[in-house]
């Protein structure tokens, strides 16, 4: 079954948290990790990736932390997933690994219906923004 990774879940939780508050407010990875009871180290790595991609701003110093760099309505969920995972979530291995990954590929009777589901999921993730998960 299609399942988002914990890294993506934690990233979306952090972005949702920031999006629900005034723009420009700064949050530390530690305070977010404590509030949502998620592993600090993993959340910090996710926030660093999001900062490198320009989704959040990283502020150094005593009062440093992370803040949104874009409006929530301008952040498609698919973009966030791709930043964190470096690929789109796929419903079947053959869509990730290609035809050589599956000995049934040429004779598969569910490849086309799964492809239809995959395309629908792609559209859904492309159209849904962080604003919509607030």
N, C-alpha and C positions, 0 to 999 in steps of 0.2 A: 504494500500500500504506500502511496505517496505520503511522505512525512517530512516536515521541515526539521532541520537539525536544531539542536539546542542553541548553537551559535546564532542562527537566524531568529529563533524565538527570543533569545536574550536581547539581540539587537532591536527587534521590533518593540519589545517591552520598554527598553530605554528610550527609543525614539517617541513612543506613545507618551511616556512620562513627560518628556521635554515638550512635546507638542501640546500637552494639556495646560501648560503654564505659560507665563509671559515670555515672548520672544526675547532672547538675549540672556535669560537667566542661566547661570552656570551650575552644573552638577558634577560631582566627582564620581568616578567609577565605584569607589568604595561606598558612598552613600546610596547609590542606586543598587549595588549588590546587596547591601544590608536591608534596604527597604523591600526588595523583591525576593530575598533569600536565594540568590543565585551565586555561583562561584565568581569571586572577585577577579581572579586571574583571567578567566575566560571572557568575562564581560569587558575587562580592560583591553584585551586583544581585539575584540570586536569593535569597541569604540575607536581604537587606534586605526583600524582599517577604514571605518567610516570617516574619520578625520582626514586620512590620506586621500580619500575620494571626494572630499569637500562637502560631505553631507552634514557633518558637525564640525564645529570649530574647537580646536584644542587651545586652551589658555594656560600658559605656564605660570608658576609662582604659587605663593601661599594661598591666594584666593583663586587658584586655577581650577580647571576642570573642563567640562564639555558643554557646549550649547549648540542649538540648531543653527546651521549655516544657510538653510533654505526653508521656505514656507512648507508646512506639511502637505498642502495641496499640490506642491511641485515635486513630491517624492513618490514615484510609483513603487509599490511593494516589489515588483520584479527587479527594479534597479537595486534596491537594498539587498535582496537575495543574491543577486549576481555579484555585488561588491563583497559580501560576506563569504559566499560559497564559490565564487568565480564560475558559476554555471547556473543554468535554470534547473528547477526541480523537474525530474523526468518520471513518467509513470511506468516505463518499462526499460529494462536494461538495453535492449537493442536500440533505443533512441539515444542512449548515453554512449554506448560503446560501438555502435554501428552494426551492420549486418554480420560481420565476422564473429561477433560475440555470441551468436545464437545459431545453433545447428538447424533450428526449425525455421529460420528467417524466410526462406523461399516458399515454404509450405504452411506458414503460420496463418491460421484462420482468424486470429484476433488482432493482428497487427494494424489493420486499417481502422477498425472500431476504436482501438486504443489510441491511434493517431488522432482521431476526431476528438477524443477526450483530452488528449495532450494539447491540441490546438485551443480548445475551450479554456483549459487551465491557463495557458499562456496569455490569452486575451484577458481573462479575469485578473491575473497578477499584473498585467500591463496597465489595466484601467484602474485598479484599486490603488488609492494613495494612503499615505500615513494619516491624512485628514479623516479618512473614512473609518479608521480603527480607533479614533478617539472616543 
